[in-house]
């Protein structure tokens, strides 16, 4: 019986297969660490049932499909590391719904489209947003850049990584001066 499970750490074990949707039944789960395995398939949307979830890392696997929007309705989610997979589609506009999100690592996937604007007063706890090595295009939204500045309400964004290096000309992502902290060539 896993009803009381709060920590699920199975990192760096070369597990293969998909993440079962039953993970959504672990209602008291706070920490889900499954990085550095060989997990495949989509991230189940049932992760949205994990109302106590605080820290999740699914990095360095072979996960596919879209980022579940249900992640961003979790009231306690602070850290979401899903970099170095083959996740595709757009960055969900729902990222702005995550009230406690501090770190969001999306580097090294095949995400595409533009980075979404966020409403004023959103993501004020965000400290790290890593978006490099994807297929994202367009301008870094001014609403995200504002999290790096002393604006009202002030943000706390320290690290903002994107594919904004030149060459190529123009870069995949255009960042205003002082916005992106690290520019790479995607």
N, C-alpha and C positions, 0 to 999 in steps of 0.2 A: 504494500500500500504506500503510495507516494504522495498522499494528500497533504502531508506536512512538510514536504520538501521545499527548502528555501534556496539552496545552492545546487546547481547542476553543472559540474565542471568535468568535461570530457575532452579537453583540448589536447592536441598533439598526439593523437592515437591512431591515425590512419584509418579511422572508421570510414566505411563506404555506405552509400545508400542515401535516402532522403530523410529530411527532418519530418517525423510523423506529426500529423495534425493533432494527435492526442497530447502533444506538448501543451496545448491550450487548456488542458484540464488541471495543470499544476498551479492552482489558484494562488498559492502562497509564494510562488517562485519569485525570488528577488534578483538572482544572478544566473544567467544562462551563458556559459562559456563553451563554445563548440569550435573554436578556431583551430586551424592547422590540422584538418582532417581531409577527407575526400568526399564530402557531402555534396550531393547533386540535387537537381530539381529546384522548384520554387521554395521560397520561405513561406510556410503556411500562414494564411491570414489569421488563423486562430491565436497567433501571438498576441493579438489584440484583447484576448481574454485574460491576459496575465497582468492584472491590475496592480500587483505589487512589484512588477519588474522594474529594476533600477539600472542594471548593467547587463548589456548583451554584447557579446562578440561572436560573430559568425565569419570572421575574416579568414582569408587564405583557404578557401574551399573552392568548389566548382558550382556554386549555386547560380541558378538562372532565373529569368523572369523579372517581373517588376518588383520594386520595393513595396511591401505591403503598407498601405496607408494606415492600417490599424496600429502600427507601431506608434504613430504620432498622436493617438488618443489616450495613450497610457499616462496616467497622472504623475507617476513617480520616475519615469524613464529619464535618466541623466546621461548615460553613455551608450551610444550605439555605434559599434564598429562592424561594418559590413564591407570593408575594402577587400580588394584582390579576389574578386569572384568574377562572374560574367553576367551580373545583373544588368538589365536593359530597360529601356523606356525612359520616361522623364523623371526628374526629381519631383516627388509629390508636393503639391501646393500645401498639403496638410502638415508639412514640417512645422509650420508656424503655430500649430495647435498644441505642440508639446511644451507644457509650461515649465518643466524643469530641465529640459535638454541642455547639456553642457558640452558634450563632445559628439560630433557627427562625422564619421570617417567613411567617405564614399569613394575614395581613390581607387583606381585600378579596376574599374568595371567598364561597361560599354553603354553607360548612360548617355542620353542624347537630348537634344532640344535646348531650350533656354533655362537658366536658373530662375526659379520663381521669385517674384517680389514677396515681401512679407508685410503684413499690416503693422502700423505703428504700435509699439508696446509689446510686440511679439519677440520671442527668443532672447529676452534680456539676460538670461543666464548662460547663453551660448559663449563658450571660450575658444573652441576649436571647430573649424569647418574645413574639411579637406576634400577637395573636389578634383584634384589633378588626375591626369591619365584616364580621361573619359572622352566622349565625343560631344561634349557640351559646347554650345556656341552662343554668341551674342555678348551683351554687356553684363557685367556684374551689377545686379540691381542696387540702386542707391540706398534702398532700405536695408540691405545687408551691409553695405559700406558704412552706413550710419551706426551700426553696432560697433565699429572700430573707432568712432569719434566721440568726443565729449559733447554729445548732443542730448537733448532732453526728449524722452528719458534716455539716460546714458546706457550704453551697452558694455559688454565685457569681452567682446571678441578679440582674442589675442592673436590667433593663428588662422589665416585665411589663405588656403592654397588653391590655385587654379592654373589652367593651361593658358597663361597669359604672356608667355615668353615670346620674344621676337628674335630670329625668325620662327615661324612663318610670318609673313606680312600679308594681311593683318593677322594678329594672333587669334586663336580660337575663342578666347574670352578677352574682352577688353575691360581692364580695371582702371578706375580713376586713380589719380596720384594719391598715394597713402592708403589705398584700400587693401589690395592683396599684399600679404606678407611674403609669399613665395610664389614665383611664377616659373612654371615648367613648360616645356614644349611637348604637348600631348602626343 
